[in-house]
Amino acid sequence: MRNVSRGALALLLATGLAGTGAAAYAQAGSAQGNARTTAASPAGDIAAQLKAIKGMTVEEKPSTLPGYRWFWLKYRQPVDHRNPKGRWFEQRIMLEHKDAARPMVLYTSGYDTPETMFKSEPTSLVDGNQISVEYRFFTPSRPEPAVWKKDTIWQAATDEHRIVTALKKIYKAKWISTGASKGGMTATYHKRFYPKDVDGSIVYVAPNDVNNNDDHAYDNFFKTVGTDPQCRTHVKQLAREFLKRRPAMLKRFKAAAAANKQTFKILRTPDRAFENSVMDYEWGFWQYHLQADCKTLPAVNASDDDLFKSLDDISGVSFYTDQGLSPYIPYYYQAGTQLGWPTPQFKSLRPLLRYEKSYQPRTYVPRSIPMRFDGGKAMRDVDSWVRGHGSRLMFLYGSNDPWGSERFRLGKGSRDSYVYTAPGMNHSGRLIAALPAAQRAKATADLLRWANVTAPANALSVTGNDSVDVLQLQGRPPL
C-alpha cells in the first residue's frame, strides 16, 4: 500500500517520464474532451470496425497526438467470468489508433485510465497503436453493486484476455503488454494466465510480494538507499520531527481537511490519518524523488509551517481523508486479499508512534467490505510461473525505488526474459532510456524483435515529449 506520495494518487511517477508534453496533452484533452465525432464512418474505417465488435461502444474524440486517432471505448464484461451469463459491467478502454498494420501495445493501468492521450515508452519505441485498459472496480469500470470478491487478479486478467481476443480481429500484428507499478503487476498476471495473448511484456517497477510475512528487504533498502548517508539520515529525522511536533502538525492537518470539506471515517480520526502520512514520508521521498532533492528538504529545526509543507509535498495529506482514499479502495482490497503489502519496521519513529499496527490494507478499506488474505497463494503461483515458465518478460526497476526491494526474479525455466535496474532512478521514468548504453541497446533490440519491427518507422526518440509518464498523468496512486 502507499499513499498519494508513493504511488500517491497512485499511478505515480514524479520525475521521469513527464515532460512538457504531458501538460499540453492534459490541457488539450480537457478543452476538447467533450467533443464527439458524429459523422458516419465509412465501411472500412477503423471506427466502423470497432463498432462491429459485439459488446463494444465507440466514441471518437479529437486527437492531440499527430498521426493518431483517439477512441473512448466501453466493452461489456461479465462481473464473474466463470458465470458469463450473469451480471455485467462496462469496462473503459482508451485507444490511440495509428495503423492496424503496426504493433499494438496493451497498457494495463492497474487503476483507472487517464483521460488524456499519451504514449508509453514501448509504444514510442515500436511506433505502434496503444490501448489503455482501466482496471475492474475502478470508477467508472465498476459493477453496481460492487461484488468485491470478484476483484481478483484472474478476473482482471480475463477481462484483458477478452479485450485482446476481440481487438485482434482488427489488429493482427504483434502485441506487446506494458504497465508501471500495479499496472506492471497486472501485465505480469495477464501473461501468467494467458501467455499467448501478447508477444512480449515490458514491466516497470512491479513489486512481487511472495512471502508477505518477511519484509526485511524493505528495511535493508532504507539502510542503504542512495550514496549519501546524510540524506538518508535527514529524511528519517524529518519524519521523527513531525511526530515530536504532533500538536502543531495535527492542527495544520485538520485545518487543511476542513478547508476542503474532507472527512476521516475510513481512518477514524485525524490523528490516525496524520500518523499514517508520517509513516509514509520516508517511503514517499525515495519513491518519487531523487537523492539530489534532499537539498530541497527543510532543516529539522525549520518552522512548523515549513515542516508541514514538506509532509504535504511528500506524503500528500489529503490522500488520508475519505475523499482521497475512496478511489483506491479496489487497490487496497486486492493488496489485503491477494497482492500482499510491505510492513517496514519504523524503528526510527518509536516510541512516538501510536498506530503502527494500522499500517496495513485493512485500515484503508471500509469495514463494511469483508476481506480475507489468501496467505500468499496467488503471488506464489505467479512467482513460480515466472521462474519456471515465463517467456519474453522484461522487468525494469529503479535502484532507489523502495518497491524494487521485493521484485520479480527469473529462474531456470525463464526464457528470453530479462531484469534491468536503472542506476539512481526511483519509481518514475522511462527506464529503458535510463539504462546504461549497452543495456539500453539490448533492451530496445529485444522489444523491437518481439514486436517484429526493425526500428521506429519515423525515428521517434524516447526522450521526446511524445512519450509521457502515465503515472504522473493518473495522479500518483499508492503503488
C-alpha positions as CSV (number, residue, x, y, z in Angstrom):
1,M,0.0,0.0,0.0
2,R,1.2,3.5,-0.5
3,N,-0.3,6.9,-0.4
4,V,-0.5,9.8,-2.7
5,S,3.1,10.1,-2.5
6,R,4.2,6.7,-3.0
7,G,2.1,5.7,-5.5
8,A,0.3,8.6,-4.3
9,L,-2.6,9.3,-6.3
10,A,-1.1,6.4,-7.1
11,L,-0.2,5.7,-10.6
12,L,2.5,7.7,-9.9
13,L,6.0,8.7,-11.2
14,A,7.2,12.0,-10.3
15,T,10.3,13.0,-12.3
16,G,11.0,10.6,-15.2
17,L,8.5,10.3,-18.0
18,A,6.6,13.5,-17.5
19,G,7.6,16.3,-19.8
20,T,6.1,19.5,-21.1
21,G,4.1,17.3,-23.5
22,A,2.2,15.8,-20.6
23,A,0.7,19.2,-19.5
24,A,0.0,20.1,-23.1
25,Y,-1.9,16.8,-23.7
26,A,-3.8,17.2,-20.5
27,Q,-4.8,20.7,-21.3
28,A,-5.9,19.8,-24.8
29,G,-7.8,16.8,-23.5
30,S,-9.6,18.9,-21.0
31,A,-10.6,21.5,-23.6
32,Q,-11.7,19.1,-26.2
33,G,-12.7,16.1,-24.1
34,N,-16.4,16.6,-24.5
35,A,-16.3,16.9,-28.3
36,R,-17.6,14.0,-30.3
37,T,-17.4,12.9,-33.8
38,T,-20.9,12.5,-35.2
39,A,-20.2,11.9,-38.9
40,A,-20.9,8.4,-40.2
41,S,-17.9,6.2,-40.6
42,P,-17.0,4.6,-44.0
43,A,-17.5,0.9,-44.0
44,G,-13.7,0.1,-44.0
45,D,-12.9,2.8,-41.5
46,I,-11.4,1.8,-38.1
47,A,-14.4,3.4,-36.3
48,A,-16.8,1.1,-38.2
49,Q,-14.6,-1.9,-37.5
50,L,-14.6,-1.1,-33.8
51,K,-18.4,-0.6,-33.7
52,A,-18.8,-4.1,-35.4
53,I,-17.4,-5.8,-32.3
54,K,-20.2,-7.2,-30.2
55,G,-20.5,-5.5,-26.8
56,M,-18.3,-2.5,-27.8
57,T,-19.4,1.1,-27.6
58,V,-17.3,3.5,-29.6
59,E,-16.8,7.3,-29.2
60,E,-14.2,9.2,-31.1
61,K,-12.5,12.3,-29.5
62,P,-10.3,14.9,-31.1
63,S,-6.7,13.7,-31.2
64,T,-3.9,15.6,-29.5
65,L,-1.2,13.3,-31.0
66,P,-0.2,13.8,-34.6
67,G,-0.8,10.7,-36.7
68,Y,-3.2,9.2,-34.2
69,R,-7.0,8.9,-33.8
70,W,-8.4,8.7,-30.3
71,F,-11.3,6.5,-29.3
72,W,-13.0,6.1,-26.0
73,L,-14.3,2.5,-25.9
74,K,-16.6,0.7,-23.5
75,Y,-16.6,-3.1,-23.6
76,R,-19.2,-5.3,-21.9
77,Q,-17.6,-7.7,-19.4
78,P,-19.1,-10.3,-17.1
79,V,-18.7,-9.5,-13.4
80,D,-17.8,-13.2,-13.0
81,H,-16.1,-14.8,-15.9
82,R,-17.0,-18.2,-14.5
83,N,-20.6,-17.1,-14.9
84,P,-20.6,-15.2,-18.2
85,K,-24.4,-15.2,-18.4
86,G,-24.7,-13.4,-15.1
87,R,-24.3,-9.7,-14.2
88,W,-22.1,-7.5,-16.3
89,F,-20.4,-4.1,-16.4
90,E,-18.8,-1.8,-19.0
91,Q,-15.1,-1.6,-18.9
92,R,-13.4,1.6,-20.2
93,I,-10.6,1.4,-22.8
94,M,-8.7,4.3,-24.4
95,L,-7.5,3.5,-27.9
96,E,-4.8,5.5,-29.7
97,H,-5.0,4.2,-33.3
98,K,-2.2,4.8,-35.7
99,D,-2.3,1.9,-38.2
100,A,-3.8,-1.5,-37.9
101,A,-0.7,-3.0,-39.5
102,R,1.5,-1.6,-36.7
103,P,2.1,-3.4,-33.4
104,M,-0.4,-2.9,-30.6
105,V,0.7,-2.0,-27.1
106,L,-1.6,-3.1,-24.3
107,Y,-1.1,-0.7,-21.4
108,T,-2.6,-2.1,-18.2
109,S,-3.0,0.8,-15.8
110,G,-3.8,-1.3,-12.7
111,Y,-6.0,1.6,-11.6
112,D,-8.3,3.9,-13.6
113,T,-7.1,5.1,-17.0
114,P,-6.1,8.8,-17.7
115,E,-8.5,10.8,-19.8
116,T,-5.5,12.1,-21.7
117,M,-3.7,10.9,-24.8
118,F,-0.2,9.6,-24.0
119,K,2.3,7.1,-25.4
120,S,4.1,4.7,-23.1
121,E,7.8,4.1,-23.7
122,P,7.2,0.8,-25.6
123,T,4.6,2.5,-27.8
124,S,7.0,5.2,-28.8
125,L,9.8,2.6,-29.4
126,V,7.7,0.4,-31.7
127,D,5.8,3.3,-33.2
128,G,2.6,1.4,-32.6
129,N,-1.0,1.7,-31.5
130,Q,-2.0,1.6,-27.9
131,I,-4.9,0.7,-25.7
132,S,-5.1,1.7,-22.1
133,V,-7.3,-0.6,-20.1
134,E,-9.0,0.6,-16.9
135,Y,-8.8,-2.0,-14.1
136,R,-12.1,-3.5,-13.0
137,F,-13.8,-1.9,-9.9
138,F,-12.1,1.5,-10.6
139,T,-14.7,4.1,-11.4
140,P,-16.4,4.1,-13.9
141,S,-15.4,0.5,-14.7
142,R,-17.2,-0.8,-11.6
143,P,-20.1,-3.2,-11.3
144,E,-23.0,-1.8,-9.3
145,P,-23.5,-3.0,-6.7
146,A,-19.8,-4.0,-6.3
147,V,-19.3,-7.7,-5.6
148,W,-15.8,-7.3,-4.1
149,K,-14.9,-11.0,-4.1
150,K,-14.7,-10.7,-7.9
151,D,-11.9,-8.1,-7.6
152,T,-9.2,-10.8,-8.3
153,I,-6.2,-11.0,-10.5
154,W,-7.6,-13.8,-12.5
155,Q,-10.9,-12.0,-13.2
156,A,-8.9,-8.9,-14.3
157,A,-6.6,-11.0,-16.5
158,T,-9.7,-12.5,-18.1
159,D,-11.1,-9.0,-18.8
160,E,-7.9,-8.2,-20.7
161,H,-8.0,-11.6,-22.5
162,R,-11.5,-10.9,-23.8
163,I,-10.4,-7.4,-25.0
164,V,-7.3,-8.7,-26.7
165,T,-9.3,-11.5,-28.4
166,A,-11.9,-9.0,-29.7
167,L,-9.4,-6.4,-31.0
168,K,-7.1,-9.0,-32.6
169,K,-9.7,-9.3,-35.3
170,I,-8.6,-5.8,-36.4
171,Y,-5.0,-5.5,-35.0
172,K,-3.3,-8.6,-36.4
173,A,0.3,-7.5,-36.0
174,K,2.4,-8.3,-32.8
175,W,1.1,-7.4,-29.4
176,I,3.2,-6.0,-26.5
177,S,1.9,-5.5,-23.0
178,T,3.2,-3.0,-20.6
179,G,2.4,-1.2,-17.3
180,A,4.0,0.5,-14.4
181,S,3.8,-0.3,-10.7
182,K,0.4,-2.1,-10.1
183,G,-0.1,-1.8,-13.9
184,G,3.2,-3.8,-14.3
185,M,1.9,-6.4,-11.9
186,T,-1.3,-6.5,-13.9
187,A,0.6,-7.1,-17.1
188,T,2.5,-9.9,-15.5
189,Y,-0.6,-11.6,-14.1
190,H,-2.3,-11.4,-17.5
191,K,0.8,-13.0,-19.1
192,R,0.7,-15.7,-16.5
193,F,-2.9,-16.7,-17.1
194,Y,-3.0,-16.0,-20.9
195,P,0.6,-16.3,-22.1
196,K,-0.3,-16.4,-25.8
197,D,-2.2,-13.2,-25.8
198,V,0.9,-11.0,-26.2
199,D,4.3,-11.4,-27.8
200,G,6.3,-9.7,-25.1
201,S,5.8,-7.8,-21.8
202,I,7.7,-4.7,-20.7
203,V,7.0,-4.5,-16.9
204,Y,8.0,-1.4,-15.0
205,V,8.7,-1.1,-11.2
206,A,6.4,-4.0,-10.3
207,P,6.8,-5.4,-6.8
208,N,6.5,-9.2,-6.1
209,D,5.5,-9.9,-2.6
210,V,5.9,-13.7,-2.5
211,N,6.3,-14.0,1.3
212,N,4.1,-11.4,2.9
213,N,5.4,-12.3,6.4
214,D,9.0,-11.5,5.5
215,D,9.6,-7.8,4.7
216,H,13.2,-7.4,5.9
217,A,14.2,-6.4,2.3
218,Y,12.5,-3.0,2.8
219,D,14.4,-2.4,6.0
220,N,17.6,-3.2,4.3
221,F,16.7,-0.9,1.4
222,F,16.2,2.1,3.7
223,K,19.5,1.4,5.4
224,T,21.5,1.6,2.2
225,V,19.5,3.5,-0.4
226,G,21.4,6.1,-2.4
227,T,25.0,7.1,-2.0
228,D,24.6,9.8,0.6
229,P,24.2,8.7,4.2
230,Q,23.5,12.2,5.3
231,C,20.5,12.3,3.0
232,R,19.1,9.0,4.4
233,T,19.6,10.3,7.9
234,H,17.9,13.6,7.2
235,V,14.8,12.1,5.8
236,K,14.4,9.9,8.8
237,Q,15.0,12.8,11.2
238,L,12.3,14.9,9.5
239,A,9.8,12.1,9.8
240,R,10.6,11.8,13.5
241,E,10.3,15.6,13.9
242,F,6.7,15.6,12.6
243,L,5.8,13.3,15.4
244,K,7.7,15.3,18.0
245,R,5.6,18.3,16.9
246,R,2.4,16.3,16.7
247,P,0.1,19.1,18.1
248,A,1.3,21.7,15.7
249,M,1.3,19.3,12.7
250,L,-2.1,17.9,13.6
251,K,-3.6,21.4,13.9
252,R,-2.5,22.1,10.3
253,F,-3.5,18.7,9.1
254,K,-7.1,19.1,10.4
255,A,-7.3,22.7,9.1
256,A,-6.3,21.5,5.6
257,A,-9.0,18.9,5.6
258,A,-11.6,21.3,7.0
259,A,-10.8,23.8,4.3
260,N,-11.5,21.2,1.6
261,K,-14.5,19.7,3.5
262,Q,-12.8,16.4,3.9
263,T,-13.6,13.7,6.4
264,F,-11.9,10.7,8.2
265,K,-14.5,7.9,8.5
266,I,-12.2,5.3,6.9
267,L,-9.2,6.1,9.1
268,R,-11.5,7.0,12.0
269,T,-9.6,10.0,13.4
270,P,-7.4,12.9,12.1
271,D,-4.6,11.8,14.4
272,R,-4.6,8.3,13.0
273,A,-4.6,9.7,9.5
274,F,-1.8,12.1,10.3
275,E,0.4,9.3,11.7
276,N,-0.1,7.2,8.6
277,S,1.0,10.1,6.5
278,V,4.2,10.3,8.6
279,M,4.9,6.6,8.3
280,D,4.7,7.1,4.5
281,Y,7.1,10.1,4.4
282,E,10.4,8.3,4.1
283,W,9.0,5.8,1.6
284,G,7.3,8.7,-0.4
285,F,10.6,10.6,-0.6
286,W,12.5,7.8,-2.2
287,Q,9.7,6.6,-4.4
288,Y,9.1,9.9,-6.1
289,H,12.2,12.0,-5.6
290,L,15.9,11.7,-6.5
291,Q,18.7,11.9,-4.0
292,A,19.6,15.3,-5.3
293,D,16.2,16.5,-4.0
294,C,17.5,16.1,-0.4
295,K,18.9,19.7,-0.6
296,T,15.3,21.0,-1.1
297,L,14.1,19.5,2.2
298,P,13.7,21.8,5.2
299,A,16.0,21.7,8.2
300,V,14.9,19.7,11.2
301,N,14.6,23.0,13.1
302,A,12.6,24.7,10.4
303,S,9.3,26.4,11.2
304,D,6.1,24.4,11.8
305,D,4.7,25.7,8.5
306,D,7.8,24.7,6.5
307,L,7.7,21.2,8.1
308,F,4.0,20.7,7.4
309,K,4.6,21.8,3.8
310,S,7.2,19.1,3.4
311,L,4.9,16.5,4.8
312,D,2.2,17.6,2.4
313,D,4.6,17.7,-0.6
314,I,5.9,14.2,0.0
315,S,3.0,12.3,1.6
316,G,0.1,14.3,0.3
317,V,-2.0,14.8,3.4
318,S,-5.3,14.9,1.6
319,F,-4.8,11.3,0.5
320,Y,-5.6,10.1,4.0
321,T,-9.1,11.6,4.0
322,D,-12.1,9.6,2.9
323,Q,-12.2,11.6,-0.3
324,G,-8.5,10.8,-1.0
325,L,-8.7,7.1,-0.1
326,S,-12.1,6.2,-1.7
327,P,-10.9,6.0,-5.3
328,Y,-8.2,3.5,-4.3
329,I,-10.3,1.1,-2.3
330,P,-10.1,-1.5,-5.1
331,Y,-6.3,-1.5,-4.8
332,Y,-6.2,-1.8,-1.1
333,Y,-8.8,-4.6,-1.2
334,Q,-6.6,-6.6,-3.6
335,A,-3.5,-5.8,-1.5
336,G,-5.3,-7.2,1.5
337,T,-6.6,-10.3,-0.2
338,Q,-4.0,-11.4,-2.8
339,L,-1.2,-9.0,-3.5
340,G,0.3,-8.6,-0.1
341,W,1.7,-5.4,1.4
342,P,5.0,-4.1,2.8
343,T,5.5,-3.9,6.5
344,P,8.7,-2.0,7.2
345,Q,9.9,-1.6,10.7
346,F,9.7,2.0,11.9
347,K,12.4,1.9,14.5
348,S,13.5,5.5,13.9
349,L,9.9,6.6,14.8
350,R,9.5,4.7,18.0
351,P,8.3,5.3,20.7
352,L,6.4,8.2,19.2
353,L,4.0,6.1,17.1
354,R,0.5,5.3,18.4
355,Y,-0.9,3.5,15.5
356,E,1.9,1.5,13.9
357,K,-0.2,-1.6,13.5
358,S,-2.7,0.3,11.4
359,Y,-0.1,0.4,8.6
360,Q,-1.9,-2.3,6.5
361,P,-4.6,-2.5,3.8
362,R,-7.4,-3.4,6.1
363,T,-7.1,0.0,7.6
364,Y,-7.8,1.7,4.2
365,V,-10.9,-0.4,3.3
366,P,-14.3,0.4,4.9
367,R,-15.3,-2.3,7.4
368,S,-18.5,-2.9,5.5
369,I,-16.3,-4.7,2.9
370,P,-15.2,-8.2,4.0
371,M,-11.5,-9.0,3.4
372,R,-9.5,-12.2,3.9
373,F,-5.9,-12.6,2.8
374,D,-5.2,-15.8,0.8
375,G,-2.0,-16.4,2.6
376,G,0.2,-15.6,-0.4
377,K,-1.2,-18.4,-2.6
378,A,-1.8,-16.1,-5.6
379,M,1.6,-14.5,-5.5
380,R,3.5,-17.8,-5.1
381,D,1.7,-19.1,-8.1
382,V,2.7,-16.1,-10.3
383,D,6.2,-16.2,-9.0
384,S,6.6,-19.9,-9.7
385,W,5.3,-19.4,-13.2
386,V,7.7,-16.5,-13.9
387,R,10.7,-18.6,-12.7
388,G,9.6,-21.9,-14.3
389,H,7.7,-20.9,-17.5
390,G,7.8,-17.2,-18.1
391,S,9.0,-16.1,-21.5
392,R,9.6,-12.7,-23.2
393,L,9.3,-10.8,-20.0
394,M,11.4,-7.7,-19.3
395,F,11.3,-6.3,-15.8
396,L,12.7,-2.8,-15.2
397,Y,13.4,-1.2,-11.8
398,G,15.0,2.0,-10.4
399,S,17.8,1.4,-8.0
400,N,16.4,3.9,-5.5
401,D,12.8,2.8,-5.6
402,P,11.6,1.1,-2.4
403,W,9.1,-1.0,-4.3
404,G,12.0,-2.8,-6.1
405,S,13.1,-4.3,-2.8
406,E,10.9,-7.2,-3.4
407,R,11.0,-7.7,-7.2
408,F,10.4,-10.3,-9.8
409,R,13.3,-12.6,-10.4
410,L,14.0,-15.1,-13.1
411,G,14.5,-18.8,-12.7
412,K,15.9,-21.8,-14.7
413,G,12.7,-22.1,-16.6
414,S,12.5,-18.4,-17.7
415,R,13.1,-18.0,-21.4
416,D,14.1,-14.9,-23.4
417,S,13.5,-12.8,-20.3
418,Y,15.5,-10.1,-18.5
419,V,15.7,-7.9,-15.4
420,Y,17.2,-4.5,-15.5
421,T,18.0,-1.8,-12.9
422,A,18.4,1.8,-13.8
423,P,21.0,3.4,-11.6
424,G,19.8,6.3,-9.4
425,M,16.2,6.1,-10.6
426,N,13.1,5.9,-8.5
427,H,9.6,4.7,-9.2
428,S,9.2,7.1,-12.1
429,G,10.5,7.5,-15.5
430,R,11.2,5.9,-18.9
431,L,13.5,3.2,-17.5
432,I,14.7,1.8,-20.8
433,A,16.0,5.2,-21.7
434,A,17.6,5.5,-18.3
435,L,19.7,2.3,-18.6
436,P,23.4,2.3,-19.3
437,A,24.1,2.4,-23.0
438,A,24.8,-1.3,-23.6
439,Q,21.8,-2.4,-21.6
440,R,19.6,0.2,-23.2
441,A,20.6,-1.0,-26.7
442,K,19.9,-4.7,-25.7
443,A,16.5,-3.9,-24.1
444,T,15.4,-1.8,-27.1
445,A,16.6,-4.5,-29.6
446,D,14.7,-7.2,-27.7
447,L,11.5,-5.1,-27.6
448,L,11.7,-4.4,-31.3
449,R,12.4,-8.1,-32.0
450,W,9.3,-9.2,-30.0
451,A,7.2,-6.6,-31.9
452,N,8.7,-7.7,-35.2
453,V,9.8,-4.2,-36.2
454,T,13.3,-3.2,-37.1
455,A,13.1,0.4,-35.8
456,P,10.6,3.1,-35.2
457,A,9.2,3.9,-38.6
458,N,9.7,7.7,-38.1
459,A,12.7,7.5,-35.8
460,L,10.9,8.7,-32.7
461,S,13.1,9.5,-29.8
462,V,12.1,8.0,-26.5
463,T,13.5,11.2,-24.8
464,G,10.9,13.3,-26.6
465,N,7.6,14.6,-25.2
466,D,5.5,12.2,-27.3
467,S,6.0,9.6,-24.5
468,V,4.9,10.8,-21.1
469,D,4.9,9.4,-17.6
470,V,1.4,8.0,-17.3
471,L,1.8,7.5,-13.5
472,Q,2.1,11.2,-13.3
473,L,-1.0,11.7,-15.5
474,Q,-3.0,9.4,-13.4
475,G,-2.2,11.3,-10.2
476,R,0.2,9.0,-8.5
477,P,-1.5,6.2,-6.6
478,P,-0.4,4.1,-3.6
479,L,1.8,1.9,-5.7
